[in-house]
């Protein structure tokens, strides 16, 4: 009996310590992102550096870890039907994803749950907690200032839902965050000027709001996995628990349920990163055919490529490939990927995940075809 009590006391002490450590880590990451954003404003840096990107400190640490742990490996390539797989680079990228994605999932869930428990529920109800047009707009705006790739956004999405975001607000965020990325906006601005950039932003905002209102049809409601689970966990919580400890336990509970699929999605991302140049080679062959955006979308949807990586490659093609086709390729690799599908499958179910991906594909194709008609650069 004494030993059991000692174990329980030790575990609770450890949980209290970890809840404080997690809060410190969260504050540091947010602080670094905001500091870098302010510094970019003051130094007149490029527009893509002006918005705070909270995953950057985690991503940089993950890249350094991946490089350190794989430096000893010899160069080894394996041929595949889709291209050559660089084993060393793949291993480093998988380590990077396995470091980044779980931390983002846990800290986002922890931070949002802490806000839900600490801040007045009226604040949430006035913003991302609203399930109306204003809530959808709040989710869209949050996505616009949180530009991340598809493999990261699902982890943030889960955290938002756990923190009390409504179905429409969280759905708008899920679409807007990768779709309204700053690199595509800058690309449009450079190639066709401010009118093109404005059209791209307006189209993305409208699509995010449409996503919010299509959410019931698309099955964008992970509450079966997240909210219900957290509610059951909350009902078992002790009344005298501190807010930090309660938020930490709820976040950890959800984290354990999603940890396996997060690792699997990171593994897929590490394999797919080898084929980043595949769309470029095919786009050169496709050229200026009218169905170019459709082909570019189908090529890019499975791949996990950040817009920052595709931007420089696609700029070099803008003289031989129409603008809409290039934008479709950039968006397809950003808004959707096989790693994201695995997370959506776990959160929403197989059938709903398919519907979400089909909606993404439809939007990207239509936008590409529209831009090709509007800006004929052939």
N, C-alpha and C positions, 0 to 999 in steps of 0.2 A: 504493500500500500504506500509506504514511504517512498520507495523507488519510483512508483508510478507517478506520485505527486511531484517528485523531483524532476522527472522527465517532462511532465506537462509544464511545470514552472520554467524549466530551461527552454522549452520550445517557445513559450509565450515571450520570454525575454529576447530570444533570437528574432522572433517575428517583429517585436517592437523596434529592435535595432535595425532590421532590414527595412521597415517602413520609413524610418528616418533617413537611412542611406538612400533609398529610392527617391524620396522627396528632394534630397540634396542633389542627386544626379539629374532629376527632372528640372530643378531650378537652374542648375549649371548649363544644361543643354539649351533651355529656352533663353537664358541670359547670353550665351555665346552667339546664338542665332540673331538675337536682337542687336547685339553689339556689332556684329559683322554687317548687318543691314544699315545701321546708323553710320558706320564708318564708310560704307559704300556711298551713301547719300552725301556725306561731307567731302569725300574725295572725288566725286563726280565719276564714279565707276560706271561700267556698262549697265543698262537697264535690268539685265537678268540677275544682277547681284543686289538689287535694291530691296527685294522682298525677303523677309526672313524665312529660311528653309531649315526647319528644325532637325531634319535628319542628317544634315551635313556633318556635325561633329561625330555622330555615331558612324556614318559612312566612312569618314576619313580614318577613324580608329579601326574599323573593320578591314579596310583596304591594307592598312599597315600590318595588321595581324595576319591577313592572308598572305602577304608578300613574305613576312618573316618566317612563317611556318612552311613555306614551299620553296624557299631559296635553295635548299639542298637538292631539290628534285632535278634530275636531268631533263633536257628538252626531249619530249616524246609526243609524236603526233599519230593519231589513229584515223584512217580514212573512213568516211561514212557516205551513204547515198546523198546526204544533204551538204557535205563539205567536210573539211578536215577538222578533227577535234584535237585541240592542244591540251594535253593532259595536265601539264603544270599550270597553265592559265586557268583551266577549268577548276582544278583543286583550289587555287587561290580565290577564285570567284565564289565558289561554294562556301568556303570559310567566311568570306566577306558577307554573303547573304545570311549564313547561319548566325553570324554575330549581329548583323543589323536588324533583321526582321523580328526575331524574338524580343529584342530590347524595345523596338518601336511599339510592338503589340502591347507589351506589359506596361511601359511607361505611359502610353496614350490611354490605356484603360484605367490605369491608376490615377492619372491626372484628371481625367473626366469624371471618374467615380468620386474623387475627392471634391471636385467642384460641385457635383450633385449633392453630396452630403454636407458640404460646408456652406455653400452659397444658397441664398434663398431660392426656393423653387420658383418664385415669381420671376426671377431673372431668366431662368431656363425657359419658362413658359412664354416670355416676351421675345425670345430669340430662337435658338435652334430647337427648342421644345415645342414650338408651334407647328401644327400640322395643316397649315394653310399657305396661302401665297407668300406671306411675310416669312414664314418659316423656310419655305423653299428658297426664297431670295437670300436669307441668312446663310443657308447651307451652300448656295452657289458662291456667295462672296467669300465664305470661309475656304472653299475649294480654290478660288482664284488666287488667294494669298498663301496657299499651301501647295505649290506645284511639285508633285511627286509622280513617280512612275507607277504602272499598274500593279507591280508586285508589292509595293509599299502601301498603296492607298487602301487596300482591303483591310490591312491591319489597323489603319487609322479609322476606317469605317466601323470596324468592330468596337473600337474604343469609344467612338461617338455614340453609338447605339447604347453601349453599356452605361454611358454617362447621362443618358436621358434625351438624346436627340430624337426628334420625331421621324416617322417614316419618310415624309417628304423632304425634310431638311437633310437627313443622312443620305438619301438617294441622290439629291441634287449635288451634295458634296462628292459622292462616289464618282459621279460623272465629271463634274467640273474640275476637280483637282488634277487629273492627268490630261483632260482634254483641253482646258484653257491654260496650256503651259506657255511660259514666257518666251521660250525659244521659237515656237511657231509664230507667236505674235511678232517678234523681232524679224523673223524670216519674211513674213508678209510685209512688214513695214519697209524692209530693205529692198525687196523685189518690186513691189507695186505701190509703195507709199502708204500714207496714213489711212486712206480710204480702204485699202485692202486689209490692213490690220484691224480697222474698226468693224468691217464686215465679218472678219473671223471671230472677233470677240462677241459681237452681237449674236452670231449664229450659235456660238458655244453657250452663251447665257440662255438663249431660247431653248436649246436642246437640253440643258441642265434642268430648266423648269419643266419641260415636257417629261423628262425622266422622273421628276418628282411626282407628277400627276399620273404617270404610267406605272408608278411603283406597285400599286396593288395588282395590276395585270402582270407585271414582270416578276412578281413574287419577291420584291425587295423588302423583305420583312424577316430579319434574322432573330426576332424576339423569341422564337421557339427555342433557339439555342442559347441566346445571350440573356435577354431580360428575365425569362422564366427561371433560368438557372440561377441568376443573381438574386432574384426575389426569394427563391428557396434558401439560398445561402444567407440572405439578410434575415430571414425569419429564424434562423438558428443562431444568430449573433447574440452576444451578451449585451445587456443594456449598458453596462459600465465600460464597454470598449471605447477606446479613443477613436476619433475620426480617422486618424492616420492608420491605425491598426485595422479598422473595419474596411477602409478603402483598399488597403494592401491585401487583405484576405479575399475580398471580392475580385480584385484584379488577378490575384494568383489563381483563384479558382477557375476563372475563365481562361487564363493563360494555359493551364494544364490541359484543358479540353482542346485547345487549338494548337498546342505546341507541335504535335506530330505532323499536322498538315502544313504548318509553317516551315518545318524542316524539309518536307517533301517539295514544297514549292521552291525553296531555295536551291535544292538539288536540281530541279528542272531548269531554273534560271541559269545555273552554272553551266549546264549542257547547252542550252539555247544560245548563250552569249557567243559561242563559236561561230554562229551563222549570221552575225550582224551585217556582214557585207553581202550576204546572199540577195537581199532585195535590190541593192545597188546594181549588181550584175544583171538582174532580170529587168530592171527599169530601163537600162540602156538598150536592151533588146526590144522592149515594148515600145519605146519612143513616144510618138504623138498620136497613137490610136485613140479613138473615142472612149473605148472601154478601159483605158489605162487606170483610172481611179478604182475600178472594180478589181482589177488584177492586183494593184498595189495594196488594196485593203486585204485581200485574201492572202497575199504574201506576208504582210506585216502583222496581222492579228495574232498568230501564235507566238511571235518572237517577243522577247523582253528586252527592249532597247530604250534607254532614256533619250528624250528629245535632244538633250545636250550633245549626245553622240551622233544622232542622225543628222542634225543641223548642218555641220560642216560638209558631210558627204553629199547631202542633197543640194546644197548651194552650188556645188561644182557641176550638178546635172541640169541646172535650170535653163541652160541654153538649148538643151536637146530634149528635155522632158517638160510637158506643160505644168504650170503651177499647181493646178488642182490635183494632178497625179502625185506630185511631190508632197503636197500637204496631206493627201490621203495616206501615203506611205509613212510620213512622220507621225500622224495621229494614230494610225493602226497599231504601230509598234509601241505607242505610249498608253493608249486607253485600254488596251487589252493584251493579254498574254496567257500562255498555258499555265505559268505559275499562279496568275490571278484566278484562272478557271478552277484550280484545285481548291483555293480558298472559298470562292463563291459556291462551289459544290458542297463544301462543308457547312457554310453558313446558311445557304438558301435551299439546298437540294439540287439534284442533277437537272431536272426539267427547268426549274427557274433560272439556274445558271446559264443554260443554253439560251433561254429567252433574252436574258440580259446581254449576252455576247452578240446575238443576232441583232438586237436593237443598236448596239454600238456599231456593228458592221454596216447596218443600213444607213445610219447617220453619216459615217465617214465616207461611204460611197457617194451618197447624195451631195454632200458638201464638195467633194472632189469634182464631181460632174458639173455642179453649179459654178465653181470657180473656173473650171476650164472654159465654160461658155462665157463667163463674165470677163475673164482676162485671158484672151487668146494670145499666148506668147510663143506660139510655134513659129 
